């Protein structure tokens, strides 16, 4: 199992609207691609020098092939939606993680 992790720092000015959009629209849209089994959203508790509020969203997927299909078939459209709504109000970086063990 892999985790597609997206860390986002969102401007406080649009934070509440963005958070609602993430919970009600974006995360459900990601799950609806059929490439992810579930998602977890966590708030980063360290204050950033640049300001804003930081979150990590972890999308769980079965394997690399499924994640590659997401990149090829869905990522451009879903990223464009975020850019259209919140341009210049956030920064994001993505990380692929492999689950080694769970206890």
N, C-alpha and C positions, 0 to 999 in steps of 0.2 A: 504494500500500500504506500502511496505517495501523498504528500501534502503540498499543494500549491499555495504558498503563503504570499499574501499581498500586505505590505506595511504601508499605511497611508497617514500622512500628517495633513490635517484639514484645518483651514482657517477658522478661527472662533466665530467670525462674522456669519458663516454659513453652516456652522457645525450642526445645529439642531435640525435644519432642513436636510442636510446630507445624511445624518444618522437615520432619520425616518426613511429617506429614500433607500439607503442601504438595506435596512431591515425589511421594508415592504416591497421593494422593487428589484434592486440589483442582486442581492443574494438569492432571492427566489428565481430570478432570471438565470443566474449561474447554475443553480440546481436543475432548472428546467432544460438545460442543454443535454441532460442525461449523462454527462461526463463525470459528475461528482455525486458521491453518495450522501454527503452532508457537509455542513460548514459550521465553523466556530468563529465568533467575533469576540476579540478581547481588547480591552483598553490598556495601553501602555502607561504605566504610572510614573514614568520619568518625565520631568518637564524638559522640553526642548529649548535650547537657546533661541532658536528662530521663532518660538512661539507656536501657536496652534495646539491641536490635540491629536495624539497619535493612537492609531488602532492597528491591530494585526488581524487579518481575516484569513482563516485557514480552511481551504477547500480540500476535501479528501477524495482521492481518486484511486481506482484499482491498480493502474500500472502506467508505465511511460507511454505506451501506445495510445491509451485513452487521453492522456494529457496532451500528447502531440496532436491528436484529433481536435481537441479544444483549441489549441493554438491556430490550427489551420482553418477550422470551420466557424469559430465563435468569437475568438478574442478581439479581433479588430472591431467588430460591431459593438461589443459590450464596453470596450475601452472608449470608443468614440462617444457613446452615450454619456459616460462620466465626464469626458472632456467638454462636451456640449453644455452640460448642466453646470459644471463647476470649474471651468477654465481659469487658470491662474489662481485658484483657491486651494490647491492641494499639490502635494508631491507624493509619488508612490514608487516603491521598488518591490520587485518580485523575487522570490526565492523558491527553489524546488527542494523539498525535504523528503528524506526516506525514513520511514519508521523502522527502527532497528529492534526495539523491544518495547513492550508495554507491561506494566505490573499492576 
